[in-house]
């Protein structure tokens, strides 16, 4: 049964310690211990810590699904007296979660469930946590996920989890919890994954060189009563911790000495940080990286270290935000399972790690809360006060995430498990459509965090939010129809008709006959292209227009959550690969590489989270560890690395690297359910080399030549010379026409930057009718007294 302490509990205060004794007549043949609780449970048997999980049982929708861990403890049982015990911190169940500042979302106090089943020959003996157990307090005098842990070593009740302990503890109380909510562990356990050493220590400030999620492991020598205080932050300012990105989170751990030399780390909290301030004596310090123990499945390395850093930042942000639940950020007073973030990031997540356990568990929570509440919550598990209205990109994760997982792993059972949730969401939105078949009313996040949106209105994007909703609905209804047909359900015809209706409604409302999209924004064009909402001729026109918009923006990012993951795919799909690479390689703010140039080691929530002068964006929404905008990594895998599945689960694949952006080599590895796929390509001088290892049938499209070859499983390699059209071009001069220069996106971008520097109010137009006759020398003739610096900058730009 569940038991809870009989003494009062203060949120964020002392963690209760539980214990109970039993007798074993002899060494059991097998002993299995089931453990869970409301809070964070650290189990013990005969004074020995059981298992290597941390922050267990993780965070699920506890009222519907509370995961139970099972440990083989046969070797820990001894004949005679034995003792079971556990420390239970507040965790997600009783502690503060979310930006509303509330505690006790699931319980008013921590509670414990333990069940030991011993097999002794033909006899089975069961020992459970029950009313004979007792509870007290110990060294953990304060604990909370947000604010940290305080450990007073002077109060450690030594021997508390061993037989014969005689502390002055009180009886426990039975705690009522729905037994049907208890489920076996589905998600990968949260574990201590690795330890990082500092890259620098300056006074009290320790820099680990990497923004991460976890805690500090400290070795300290001190006197009884001496306190070591550890504060965490993502950012330094003037050599001191800048805690603005934490908002109301204190992120402070304390160790109070009992004297001597000890090594200590907290266990009932976690922090998002790169820097710590340690006030007190310490001999050694390391950062413990903590997250769900997922299997790594995807790697990419290129000849450009900036791209390698961008890829690494994406991996680190995923690691830091997969602590049981796919969250938005690990550091501030939120840490919620936002549906929009994982929906945008899902293809990247499924490539980098095997996410079936973690996201399978999360989708089960989503479906359970959707059934109870009648809507898909914006955050899962849902701890928000207000109901979540159906919204594109957020709520429709109920459809798109199972579809992404099916595409990655090829397991139709994923879709079967999620089908009821998927269909319920689509039917709900279907009932909200207007007479024209458009999702034209109700709240929408839209193109969230468009960099041009007001700082106090992240939903105030350039792109009409109902255009975004209509486009995403066209995508999800198609996925729903494909799912229904794949599973051969009676809904298939209905959902196919709905998908056709929604697509036609979008086209009628937002698309001209020649392919112009209402609003003329990059996000609108990217959505229409990537979601197959256009005819071929319209798509080609839309691609050209998107390339123009991107060039006009100086290849900087002008899109938010909805549009950014689709920008490079839309450009390369419509034949504008060079423009896609120019956008990828742009270092100015806002851009994919701007955070890299600023020393970022994770993906930021905003492209301008830190300004060029090093100051933090004052919006209050400037997390430095948010994986959503790392969704660009999916394009890196498919285009730079060159791997695209042609059938679900990579039963057949396309291998088609598309070099560009000055890259000279790349190597990609991806574990699939059929085995590892490895791709590497290299350009040295005029020689091209492509090497491939595949466990399945593959279509290989050779870089530069476009030649297509069908191969079977095994290792394959090709070496050849670059085609003549990829030879050196004739050098540009100051007399080359603007029309010619404008046709070279790389050069035109450089020229645009020169004019923006010298003449911010004068645009450079390569599309004007006279551009074919005008040259840069002609332009200089119209400028009174042009400086030598301008002439030098122009000459450098065309080289």
Secondary structure, DSSP 8 states (H G I E B T S, - for coil): -EEEESS---TTS--EEEEEEEEESS--SEEEEEEEEESEEEEEETTEE--S--STT----TTT-EEEEEEE-GGG--SEEEEEEEEEE-HHHHS-BTTTTB--SS-SS-EEEEEEEEEETTEEEEEE--TT-EEEE-SEEEEETTTEEEEEGGG--TTTTSTT-----EEEEEE---GGGEEE--S--EEEEEEEE-SEEETTEEEEEEEEEEEEEEEEEE-TT-EEEEEEESEEETTEEE-GGGTT---EEEEE--SEEEEEE-SS--EEEEEEEEES--SEEEEEEEEE---B-EEEEES-HHHHHHHHHHHHHHHHHBSSSB-S-SSSS----BHHHHHHHHHHHHHHB--HHHHHHHHHHHHHHHHHHSS--SBSS---SS-----TTTTTHHHHHHHHHHHHH--HHHHHHHHHHHHHHHHHHHTT--TTS---SS----STT-TTS-TT-TT--SS-HHHHHHHHHHHHHHHHHHHHHHTT-TTHHHHHHHHHHHHHHHHHHHB-TTS-BTT--HHHHHHHHHTT-S-HHHHHHHHHHHHHHHHHTTT-----HHHHHHHHHHHHHTT-HHHHHHHHH--SSSSTTHHHHTT-SS--SSTTSB-TTS-B-TTS---S---GGGGGHHHIIIIIS-EEESSGGGSEEEE-----TT--EEEEEEEETTEEEEEEEEEETTEEEEEEEESSEEEEE-TTT--EEEE-SEEEEEEEE--GGGS------TTSBHHHHHTSHHHHHHHHHHHHHH-TTS---SSSGGGGT-BHHHHHHTSTT--HHHHHHHHHHT-
